[in-house]
Amino acid sequence: MKRVLIIEDDTAIARIERDYLEASNLSTQIESNGEDGLMTALEGDFDIVLLDVMLPGMDGFEVCRRLRSKKDIPILLVTARTDDLDKIRGLGLGADDYIEKPFSPSVLVARVNANIAQYERLKDKEGDAPEDELVIGSLKLNKKSRQVWVDDKEVELKNKEYELLHFLMKNAGVVFDRETIYEHVWGMDALGDNATVAVHINRLREKIETDSANPQYIQTVRGAGYRMRKKNN
C-alpha cells in the first residue's frame, strides 16, 4: 500500500483528503504544521507528500525547499492561491506538481496516483535503453546516475527537471506541445493548466543554456510547443 504524508493545518480539509485517499487504498498520515511535517517526511518512508502552502510557522515553500534538498520523492503542493508567482515559486523549489483549492476529490486522488505511478515508471526505466548516456552537443545526461553535465560541469536538477530533460533528449528533434509533455512526464492529462510545464522549461533553460533568453538546446516552436535540438544541429 502506497503511503501519503498530508501536511495540512486545516483539520477539515486534511480529513477530507485522508478519507478519499484511504478509500482509494492509499495509506495516509497527517501533520498539521510545517516543522512536524518536515521531520516526519524526512524520517518516514512515504511515496508522496501532499503539502499545503499556507502553514503556521514554517510555510509550505520552506518545507518543500528543505525536503527536496534531502529526499527525492514526489511533492504535490496544495494551494488556495491563484497567483502564478506562487506556483512558479513552489515548482522552482522542487515541487513536482500542484493542485488548487477548492479541488474535486477525484482530481486529488488522480493527481496523487499519477505522480506516484509516473515517478516509479521513470525510476524503473532508467538504464533500460542500450545507451546509458544521452549526449547532445556539450550537454550530457547519464541515466543510471541521473547526473547531467554541461561543458563537463555537473548541473544540479530537481526531480521533475531531470525527468523533463530526459524526455526531451531521448526525443530530440520532435516537437511536443505542453499538454503532451505534461502527459508523458507527469503521467496524466494537464486538465487545461500549462503553467507547470512552462515553469520547468524556464528552470531548465536557466541551468543548461549559456543564454536562457536565446536557448540553443530547448527550442520554442511558435504555436506548437517545444523541442530538443537534434544531435547533429
C-alpha positions as CSV (number, residue, x, y, z in Angstrom):
1,M,0.0,0.0,0.0
2,K,1.4,3.4,-1.0
3,R,1.9,5.9,1.8
4,V,0.9,9.6,1.6
5,L,2.0,12.2,4.0
6,I,-0.5,15.0,4.3
7,I,0.8,18.3,5.7
8,E,-2.2,20.5,6.2
9,D,-3.2,22.8,9.1
10,D,-6.9,22.8,8.3
11,T,-8.3,19.8,10.1
12,A,-11.4,19.5,8.0
13,I,-9.5,19.6,4.7
14,A,-6.9,17.2,6.0
15,R,-9.7,14.7,7.0
16,I,-11.3,15.0,3.5
17,E,-8.0,14.3,1.8
18,R,-7.4,11.4,4.1
19,D,-10.8,9.9,3.6
20,Y,-10.7,10.0,-0.1
21,L,-7.2,8.8,-0.4
22,E,-7.8,5.9,2.0
23,A,-10.9,5.0,0.1
24,S,-8.6,4.6,-2.9
25,N,-6.4,2.1,-1.0
26,L,-3.7,4.7,0.0
27,S,-2.3,4.8,3.5
28,T,-2.1,8.3,5.0
29,Q,-0.5,10.2,7.9
30,I,-1.4,13.8,8.8
31,E,0.8,16.5,10.2
32,S,-0.7,20.0,11.0
33,N,2.4,22.2,10.8
34,G,5.5,22.7,8.8
35,E,8.1,21.7,11.3
36,D,6.5,18.4,12.3
37,G,5.6,17.7,8.7
38,L,9.2,18.2,7.5
39,M,10.6,16.0,10.3
40,T,8.0,13.2,9.6
41,A,8.7,13.4,5.8
42,L,12.5,13.1,6.4
43,E,12.3,10.3,8.9
44,G,9.4,8.3,7.3
45,D,9.1,6.2,4.2
46,F,6.5,7.9,2.1
47,D,5.6,7.6,-1.6
48,I,4.4,11.2,-1.9
49,V,4.0,14.3,0.2
50,L,0.7,16.3,-0.1
51,L,1.9,19.8,1.1
52,D,-0.3,22.8,1.8
53,V,1.4,26.1,1.1
54,M,-0.1,28.2,3.9
55,L,1.1,26.5,7.1
56,P,1.7,28.0,10.6
57,G,5.4,28.6,11.5
58,M,7.4,27.1,8.6
59,D,5.3,27.6,5.4
60,G,5.0,25.0,2.6
61,F,7.6,26.7,0.5
62,E,10.3,26.3,3.1
63,V,9.2,22.7,3.8
64,C,9.4,22.0,0.1
65,R,12.9,23.5,-0.2
66,R,14.3,21.6,2.8
67,L,12.6,18.3,1.9
68,R,13.8,18.4,-1.7
69,S,17.4,19.0,-0.7
70,K,17.3,15.8,1.3
71,K,14.8,13.4,-0.4
72,D,13.9,12.5,-4.0
73,I,10.1,11.8,-3.7
74,P,7.1,13.4,-5.4
75,I,5.9,16.6,-3.7
76,L,2.4,17.8,-4.6
77,L,1.6,21.4,-3.5
78,V,-1.9,22.2,-2.4
79,T,-2.7,26.0,-2.6
80,A,-5.6,28.3,-2.4
81,R,-3.7,31.0,-4.2
82,T,-4.2,31.5,-7.9
83,D,-1.2,33.8,-8.4
84,D,1.1,32.3,-10.9
85,L,4.1,33.6,-9.0
86,D,3.2,31.3,-6.1
87,K,3.1,28.3,-8.5
88,I,6.4,29.3,-10.1
89,R,8.0,29.7,-6.6
90,G,6.8,26.3,-5.5
91,L,7.8,24.5,-8.6
92,G,11.1,26.3,-8.6
93,L,11.8,25.0,-5.1
94,G,11.4,21.4,-6.3
95,A,7.7,20.6,-6.1
96,D,6.6,18.1,-8.8
97,D,3.1,19.4,-9.3
98,Y,0.3,21.4,-7.6
99,I,-3.4,21.4,-7.1
100,E,-5.6,24.4,-6.3
101,K,-8.3,24.6,-3.7
102,P,-11.1,24.0,-3.9
103,F,-10.4,20.8,-5.7
104,S,-12.5,17.8,-6.7
105,P,-11.7,14.8,-4.5
106,S,-11.5,12.6,-7.6
107,V,-8.9,15.0,-9.2
108,L,-6.9,14.9,-5.9
109,V,-6.8,11.1,-6.0
110,A,-5.9,11.1,-9.7
111,R,-3.1,13.6,-9.2
112,V,-1.6,11.7,-6.3
113,N,-1.8,8.3,-8.0
114,A,-0.4,9.7,-11.3
115,N,2.6,11.3,-9.6
116,I,3.4,8.2,-7.7
117,A,3.0,5.9,-10.8
118,Q,5.0,8.2,-13.1
119,Y,7.8,8.5,-10.6
120,E,8.0,4.7,-10.2
121,R,7.9,4.2,-14.0
122,L,10.7,6.6,-14.7
123,K,12.8,5.1,-11.9
124,D,12.3,1.6,-13.3
125,K,13.1,2.6,-16.9
126,E,16.4,4.2,-16.0
127,G,19.2,2.2,-17.8
128,D,16.8,0.1,-19.8
129,A,17.9,1.6,-23.1
130,P,21.0,0.4,-24.8
131,E,22.8,3.7,-24.2
132,D,23.4,4.7,-20.6
133,E,24.2,8.3,-21.7
134,L,22.4,10.8,-23.9
135,V,24.7,13.4,-25.4
136,I,23.7,16.5,-27.4
137,G,26.5,19.0,-28.1
138,S,28.1,19.7,-24.7
139,L,25.0,18.5,-22.8
140,K,25.3,15.0,-21.3
141,L,22.8,13.0,-19.3
142,N,23.6,9.7,-17.5
143,K,20.5,7.6,-17.0
144,K,22.0,5.3,-14.3
145,S,23.4,8.0,-12.1
146,R,20.7,10.6,-13.0
147,Q,23.5,13.2,-13.5
148,V,23.7,16.0,-16.0
149,W,26.7,17.9,-17.3
150,V,27.1,21.0,-19.5
151,D,30.6,21.6,-20.8
152,D,31.8,18.9,-18.4
153,K,30.4,20.8,-15.4
154,E,27.8,19.0,-13.4
155,V,24.4,20.7,-13.2
156,E,22.1,20.0,-10.3
157,L,18.5,19.4,-11.4
158,K,15.3,18.8,-9.3
159,N,13.5,15.6,-9.9
160,K,11.0,16.8,-12.5
161,E,13.6,19.0,-14.2
162,Y,15.7,15.9,-14.8
163,E,12.7,13.8,-16.0
164,L,11.7,16.6,-18.4
165,L,15.2,16.9,-19.8
166,H,15.4,13.1,-20.1
167,F,12.2,13.0,-22.1
168,L,13.2,15.8,-24.4
169,M,16.7,14.5,-25.0
170,K,15.6,11.0,-25.9
171,N,13.1,12.5,-28.3
172,A,15.4,15.1,-29.8
173,G,14.1,16.9,-32.8
174,V,10.4,16.1,-32.0
175,V,8.0,19.0,-31.3
176,F,5.7,18.5,-28.3
177,D,3.0,20.8,-27.0
178,R,2.7,21.5,-23.3
179,E,-0.2,19.1,-22.8
180,T,1.7,16.2,-24.4
181,I,4.8,16.9,-22.3
182,Y,2.7,17.0,-19.1
183,E,1.0,13.7,-20.1
184,H,4.4,12.0,-20.6
185,V,6.4,13.5,-17.8
186,W,3.7,13.9,-15.1
187,G,1.7,10.9,-16.2
188,M,-1.8,12.4,-16.6
189,D,-3.8,14.9,-18.5
190,A,-2.9,18.6,-18.0
191,L,-6.5,19.4,-17.2
192,G,-6.1,22.8,-19.0
193,D,-3.2,24.0,-16.8
194,N,0.0,24.6,-18.7
195,A,2.0,26.6,-16.0
196,T,3.8,23.5,-14.7
197,V,5.5,22.7,-17.9
198,A,6.3,26.3,-18.7
199,V,7.9,26.8,-15.3
200,H,10.1,23.7,-15.6
201,I,11.1,24.6,-19.2
202,N,12.3,28.0,-17.9
203,R,14.1,26.5,-15.0
204,L,15.9,24.0,-17.2
205,R,17.0,26.7,-19.6
206,E,18.4,28.7,-16.7
207,K,20.6,25.8,-15.8
208,I,21.7,24.3,-19.1
209,E,21.7,27.2,-21.6
210,T,24.5,29.7,-21.9
211,D,21.9,32.4,-22.6
212,S,18.4,31.3,-21.5
213,A,16.9,34.1,-23.5
214,N,18.3,32.6,-26.7
215,P,18.2,28.9,-26.0
216,Q,20.3,26.5,-28.1
217,Y,19.1,23.2,-26.6
218,I,15.4,23.6,-25.7
219,Q,13.8,25.4,-28.6
220,T,10.4,27.1,-28.7
221,V,8.4,26.3,-31.8
222,R,6.0,29.2,-32.1
223,G,2.4,28.0,-31.9
224,A,3.4,24.4,-31.5
225,G,5.4,23.8,-28.3
226,Y,9.0,22.8,-27.6
227,R,11.7,20.5,-29.0
228,M,15.2,19.5,-28.0
229,R,17.7,20.3,-30.8
230,K,18.9,17.3,-32.8
231,K,22.2,15.8,-32.0
232,N,23.8,16.9,-35.3
233,N,22.5,20.5,-35.2
